[in-house]
């Protein structure tokens, strides 16, 4: 992460996660949705199911797995923001799934 800011690092991870979702057949309908309840990194739809994704980007798992950093408080904020998004976009008839996507960005060292 030496040459990237923390935001650039996170944004790059979200770009990678979005590309992964698209390759899985998902249609990404929103990114970085924010309201007073919280933020949703990626919102996608596949097979009439709404997928709310929290993206965690790390250079390694030295401090544990990225998904482990999504604690009870963060999950509560994600649920509240998702409820608001669903209500305001009239998506209350859809099934909803919550995912955490872990993105690992390893720096290459040494000669090729």
Secondary structure as GFF3:
##gff-version 3
##sequence-region A 1 112
A	DSSP	alpha_helix	6	23	.	.	.	ID=ss1
A	DSSP	beta_strand	27	35	.	.	.	ID=ss2
A	DSSP	beta_strand	38	46	.	.	.	ID=ss3
A	DSSP	beta_strand	49	58	.	.	.	ID=ss4
A	DSSP	three_ten_helix	66	69	.	.	.	ID=ss5
A	DSSP	alpha_helix	72	88	.	.	.	ID=ss6
A	DSSP	beta_strand	95	104	.	.	.	ID=ss7
###
